[in-house]
Amino acid sequence: MYSEKTIKHFKEPKNAGEMQNPDGVGEEGNFKCGDAMKIFIKVENNIITKITFLTYGCIAAIASTDMLCEIAKGKTLEEAENISAKEIADELGKLPQLKFHCSIMGQKALKRAIEDYRNKK
Ligand code: FES
């Protein structure tokens, strides 16, 4: 059902955890399952320098958000906003279709974190 890479990102996420003094925070809930996601970002010169997440989500949510963080690090805010679900799934190997709604929770939270950062500026 899941690729080895997905299992690895689920078991050993590099970007899980709360961030102290983030520049932006975004939250997203998943109406299908009731789970939740929170993303924290640090931004310097329009570049995401640090990104972490907290979630009550499942394997797909944790692995895909950890991969999202890996992809988003070092990107401009505009590039990070445009990271697609396909890009994340391609990097992970594959994700079951029925878990698609879990895999986009991180992206939505990231967009809100970027919005939060822009509103604070
Ligand atoms: S089942 Fe809730 S995030 Fe996947």
Boltz pocket constraint, residues with backbone or C-beta under 6 A from the ligand:
constraints:
  - pocket:
      binder: B
      contacts: [[A, 30], [A, 33], [A, 34], [A, 35], [A, 56], [A, 57], [A, 58], [A, 59], [A, 60], [A, 61], [A, 99], [A, 101], [A, 102], [A, 105]]
      max_distance: 6.0
